[in-house]
Amino acid sequence: MLKRRVILIVLDSVGIGALPDAAEFGDVGSNTLGNIYKARKRLELPNLYALGLANIEGSGLPSCTCEPMGAYGRAMELTKAKDTTSGHWELAGLCMDRPFQVFPNGFPRELVEAFESRIGRKTLCNAPASGTVVIQQYGDEHVRTGSPIVYTSADSVFQIAAHEGVIPLDELYDMCKTARSLLNEEFFVGRVIARPFIGADGNYTRTENRRDYAVPPTGDTVLDAMLRNALVTVAVGKIEDIFAHRGISVANHTKNNRDGIEATIEYMSAGTGDFIFTNLVDFDMLYGHRNDVEGYARALEYFDAQLPRIIGAMQAGDMLMLTADHGCDPTHPGTDHTREYIPVLAYGAMVLRNTNLGTLRSFADIGATAYEYLTGEPWGVGASFLSELIGAE
């Protein structure tokens, strides 16, 4: 029998238009892809257009006359959130009834005091902040005092920034584990994030030694079920952190888009795994949160240029799925994620050409489709669109 495999690549934060409830999140008018094109007047993505990206409803991209090579559509998020963890969990078939808590006024004093007592240091900031700005504001005081910078955002994150020459990485990571142990049902925070930086005298730069500490998934995901079905799951990038290392057979914690793409191609070429789950973080981390339209556009164009290599590494039973986890419109006011639809592109030898999937009601439809393709079984959350992709078997 033909071996089936799914390669699911998450273009972190590459949203494709505001969701109907975007007003509740302050995100009316957001469209990460469309607004980058509008601001820049061009976006050279011939390979993504060939898959159907510009054909997706509401994309804001220039119309493409070519017949898409595969299936295209967009998906809504059921979970009332716009963060990385809930987005990826829903992609993997787990929708949250209770979203993670956010702290628009900073963390409660009792939580911060408990954290300081555990780590033996005072902390700085304790407010929502831009990660690149906060280290400039507090970096000198941090270097002078040794107090880590604790901050949050519009998302459910407890972020700890520290200079690598002041607090060694291992100690910073231990601080994150301490914070994670304090963030329980009372303080239901999705992720603790280590944010190391370097530099001096008010000129500081974050490094790639970030690490995420997520709460374990609150229910079953398709990753868990795939392992029970003796399938090999491969995590590339921060996927292993997002799922708290659960449901994963093989992990490669790449730190940027280039390395993530290369690792994915290597696994594909070697025939490794049944389900390859890749997160490409640069779109979000380096450009969306920094309102860098040009950098974001170039990162998209770089991925597009690598897409033929990814497709060239596909084997006969492979299905490639490209999507996102939320938006982070660099043209939108502020530096936080934006509540958006995500694009859905599918391609493979078995995938029907020019298939318009329309609007999927949940990110979980993607996980349900991957699960059915690999196991022949339905997933209990979301609606598989496998029959639309490959027709009657």
C-alpha positions in Angstrom: 0.0 0.0 0.0 1.0 3.6 -0.7 2.4 5.1 2.5 0.5 8.2 3.6 2.1 11.1 5.3 0.9 14.6 6.2 3.2 17.6 6.4 1.5 20.5 8.2 3.4 23.8 8.1 2.2 26.6 10.2 3.3 30.1 8.9 3.2 31.6 12.4 0.8 34.7 12.4 0.1 34.8 8.6 -3.6 35.7 9.0 -5.9 36.4 6.0 -8.6 38.8 7.3 -10.5 39.8 10.4 -12.8 37.3 11.9 -16.5 38.4 12.5 -15.8 38.9 16.2 -12.6 40.9 15.7 -14.2 43.9 17.3 -14.2 42.1 20.6 -10.4 41.9 20.4 -9.9 45.4 19.0 -8.8 44.0 15.6 -11.4 45.4 13.1 -9.7 45.8 9.7 -6.8 43.5 10.4 -5.6 41.4 7.5 -2.0 40.4 7.8 -1.5 39.2 4.2 -3.8 41.8 2.6 -2.5 44.8 4.5 1.1 43.9 3.8 0.3 43.8 0.1 -1.6 47.1 0.4 1.2 48.9 2.3 4.0 47.5 0.1 2.2 47.6 -3.3 3.7 44.2 -4.2 4.2 40.7 -2.8 6.0 38.3 -5.0 4.5 34.9 -4.0 4.2 33.0 -7.3 4.3 29.5 -5.7 1.8 30.3 -3.0 -0.4 31.9 -5.6 -0.1 28.7 -7.7 -1.5 26.8 -4.7 -4.5 29.1 -4.5 -3.5 31.7 -1.8 -4.9 34.7 -3.7 -8.1 32.8 -4.5 -9.1 32.6 -0.9 -12.1 34.7 0.0 -11.1 38.1 1.5 -7.4 37.6 0.9 -6.8 41.2 -0.2 -4.2 39.9 -2.6 -4.2 40.6 -6.3 -6.4 38.2 -8.3 -4.6 35.3 -9.9 -5.8 33.9 -13.3 -3.9 30.6 -12.9 -5.9 27.5 -12.0 -4.8 26.5 -8.4 -2.7 23.3 -8.2 -4.6 22.1 -5.1 -7.2 23.1 -2.5 -7.6 26.5 -0.9 -9.8 28.1 1.7 -9.8 29.8 5.1 -10.6 28.7 8.6 -12.3 30.4 11.6 -11.1 29.9 15.2 -13.7 28.6 17.6 -11.6 29.2 20.8 -12.2 32.8 22.0 -8.5 33.7 21.7 -5.8 34.8 19.4 -2.7 33.2 20.9 -0.2 30.7 19.7 -1.1 27.9 22.1 -4.9 27.9 21.6 -4.3 28.3 17.8 -2.1 25.2 17.6 -4.2 23.2 20.0 -7.2 23.8 17.8 -5.3 22.9 14.7 -4.6 19.6 16.5 -8.2 19.0 17.2 -8.6 20.5 20.7 -10.9 23.5 21.1 -10.9 25.2 24.5 -14.2 26.0 26.2 -12.4 28.2 28.7 -9.7 30.5 27.0 -6.5 31.3 28.8 -6.5 34.3 31.1 -5.0 37.6 30.0 -3.7 40.4 32.3 -4.1 43.8 30.7 -3.0 45.5 33.9 -0.1 43.2 34.7 0.0 40.2 37.0 -1.5 40.2 40.5 0.9 41.3 43.2 0.5 38.0 45.1 1.6 36.1 42.0 4.6 38.3 41.4 5.7 38.2 45.1 5.4 34.4 45.1 7.6 34.2 41.9 10.2 36.6 43.4 10.3 34.6 46.6 11.0 31.4 44.7 13.7 32.8 42.5 15.4 35.0 45.2 15.3 38.1 43.0 13.1 41.2 42.6 11.5 41.7 39.2 11.0 44.7 36.9 8.1 46.0 34.8 5.1 43.7 35.4 3.0 45.3 32.7 1.9 44.6 29.1 4.7 45.6 26.8 6.4 45.1 23.5 9.3 42.7 23.9 11.7 44.7 21.9 10.8 48.0 23.6 10.8 46.7 27.2 14.4 45.6 27.1 15.4 49.1 26.0 13.4 50.6 28.8 14.5 48.3 31.5 17.7 46.8 30.2 20.1 49.1 32.0 18.4 48.7 35.3 18.3 44.9 34.8 22.0 44.8 34.1 22.7 47.0 37.2 20.4 45.1 39.6 20.1 41.6 38.2 16.3 41.8 38.4 14.6 39.9 35.5 12.1 41.8 33.4 8.6 40.3 33.7 5.9 41.4 31.3 2.9 40.2 29.4 1.0 41.2 26.2 -2.6 41.0 24.9 -2.0 37.2 24.8 -1.9 34.8 27.7 1.9 34.9 28.3 4.2 35.4 31.3 7.4 36.6 29.7 10.8 36.8 31.4 13.5 38.8 29.8 17.1 38.6 31.0 20.6 39.5 29.6 22.5 36.4 28.9 25.6 37.9 30.6 23.6 38.7 33.8 21.4 35.7 34.2 22.8 32.6 32.4 20.4 30.7 30.1 20.1 27.7 32.3 19.1 30.0 35.2 16.6 31.8 33.1 15.1 28.6 31.9 14.8 27.4 35.6 13.0 30.7 36.4 10.5 29.9 33.6 9.9 26.5 35.0 9.3 28.1 38.4 6.8 30.5 36.9 5.1 27.6 35.1 4.6 25.8 38.4 2.8 28.8 39.8 0.4 29.4 36.9 -2.3 26.9 37.7 -6.1 27.0 37.6 -6.2 30.3 39.5 -3.8 31.9 37.1 -4.6 30.1 33.8 -1.7 31.3 31.6 -1.0 29.6 28.3 2.7 30.1 28.0 5.8 31.2 30.0 8.4 32.5 27.6 12.1 32.9 28.2 13.3 36.1 26.3 17.1 36.3 26.6 18.9 39.3 25.1 22.4 40.8 24.7 23.9 44.2 24.3 24.9 47.1 26.5 24.1 50.8 27.5 20.5 51.0 26.3 21.1 49.1 23.0 19.8 45.6 23.5 18.9 42.8 21.1 16.9 39.6 21.7 18.7 36.4 20.8 17.3 33.2 19.3 17.6 31.3 22.6 13.9 31.8 23.4 12.1 28.9 25.0 8.4 28.4 25.6 6.8 26.5 28.5 3.2 25.8 27.7 0.6 24.3 30.0 0.0 20.7 28.9 -3.0 20.3 26.5 -6.2 20.1 28.5 -7.6 17.3 26.4 -6.7 14.8 23.7 -5.1 16.1 20.5 -4.6 14.3 17.2 -0.9 14.0 18.2 -1.9 11.9 21.2 -4.2 9.7 19.1 -1.6 9.3 16.3 0.8 7.9 18.9 -1.8 5.4 20.1 -2.2 4.4 16.5 1.6 3.6 16.3 2.2 6.6 14.0 5.4 8.6 14.2 4.9 12.3 14.8 7.7 14.8 14.1 7.8 18.3 15.6 9.9 21.1 14.0 10.4 24.4 15.7 8.5 25.3 18.8 5.8 22.7 18.3 7.3 20.5 21.1 7.0 23.4 23.6 3.5 24.3 22.5 2.3 20.8 23.3 4.5 20.4 26.4 6.4 17.6 24.6 3.2 15.5 24.6 2.2 13.4 21.6 5.6 13.8 19.9 7.9 11.0 18.7 10.8 13.1 17.2 11.6 16.8 17.8 13.9 19.3 16.2 13.7 22.6 18.0 14.8 24.9 15.2 14.9 28.6 16.0 14.2 30.4 12.7 12.4 29.9 9.4 15.5 28.9 7.4 16.4 26.1 9.8 12.8 25.0 10.1 12.4 24.7 6.4 15.7 22.8 6.0 14.7 20.4 8.8 11.3 19.8 7.3 12.8 19.0 3.9 15.4 16.7 5.5 12.6 14.7 7.2 10.5 14.6 4.1 13.4 13.5 1.9 14.4 10.7 4.4 10.8 9.4 4.6 10.7 10.2 8.3 7.5 10.2 10.2 3.8 9.9 9.4 2.9 13.4 10.5 5.4 16.3 10.3 4.2 19.4 12.2 6.3 22.5 11.6 6.1 26.0 13.0 7.9 28.8 11.2 8.3 31.5 13.8 10.0 34.4 12.1 6.9 36.0 10.6 5.5 36.5 14.1 8.5 36.9 16.3 10.7 39.1 14.1 8.3 41.1 12.0 4.6 41.0 13.1 5.3 42.0 16.7 7.7 44.7 15.4 5.4 46.3 12.9 8.0 45.5 10.2 6.1 45.4 7.0 9.1 45.1 4.8 10.7 42.4 6.9 7.5 40.4 7.0 7.1 40.7 3.2 10.6 39.5 2.6 10.1 36.5 4.9 7.0 35.5 3.0 8.9 35.8 -0.3 11.7 33.7 1.1 9.3 31.0 2.1 7.7 31.2 -1.3 11.1 30.7 -2.9 11.7 27.6 -0.9 8.3 26.1 -1.5 9.4 24.3 -4.8 12.0 22.5 -2.7 9.4 21.4 -0.2 7.1 20.2 -2.9 10.1 18.5 -4.6 10.7 16.5 -1.5 7.2 15.1 -1.4 6.6 11.4 -1.9 3.7 9.8 -3.7 1.4 9.5 -0.6 2.3 12.8 1.0 -0.2 15.6 1.6 1.2 19.1 2.2 -1.0 21.5 4.2 0.0 25.1 4.8 -1.8 27.3 7.3 -1.3 29.7 10.3 -2.3 29.9 13.9 -3.6 33.6 14.2 -2.8 36.9 12.7 -0.2 39.6 13.6 -0.9 42.4 11.2 2.2 44.6 11.1 0.1 47.5 9.9 -2.4 47.3 12.7 -2.1 49.6 15.8 -0.1 48.0 18.6 2.2 45.0 18.4 -0.1 42.2 19.5 -1.6 39.3 17.6 -4.7 40.0 15.6 -8.0 37.9 15.5 -8.1 36.6 11.9 -9.0 33.8 9.6 -6.1 31.6 8.7 -5.3 30.4 5.2 -5.7 26.7 4.3 -3.8 25.3 1.3 -3.5 21.6 0.5 -1.4 19.9 -2.2 -0.4 16.4 -3.1 -0.6 13.8 -5.8 -4.0 12.7 -4.4 -5.4 16.2 -3.9 -7.8 17.5 -6.5 -6.8 20.6 -8.3 -8.7 23.9 -8.0 -10.8 22.9 -5.0 -12.4 25.8 -3.2 -12.9 24.7 0.5 -14.6 28.0 1.3 -14.7 28.9 5.0 -14.1 26.2 7.5 -15.9 26.6 10.8 -12.9 25.6 13.0 -9.1 25.3 12.9 -9.8 21.7 14.1 -11.1 20.8 10.7 -7.5 20.7 9.6 -6.4 18.3 12.3 -9.5 16.2 11.7 -8.6 16.0 8.0 -5.0 15.0 8.7 -6.1 12.4 11.2 -8.6 10.8 8.8 -6.1 10.8 5.9 -3.6 8.9 8.1 -5.9 6.6 10.1 -9.1 6.3 8.1 -10.9 7.2 11.3 -13.0 10.3 12.2 -11.8 12.8 14.8 -14.4 13.9 17.4 -13.8 17.6 17.0 -14.0 19.6 13.8 -15.2 18.4 10.4 -12.8 16.6 8.1 -12.8 17.9 4.5 -10.8 14.9 3.2 -13.6 13.9 0.8 -13.4 17.3 -0.8 -9.6 17.0 -1.2 -9.4 13.6 -2.7 -12.9 12.8 -3.9 -14.4 9.3 -3.7 -11.7 6.6 -3.0 
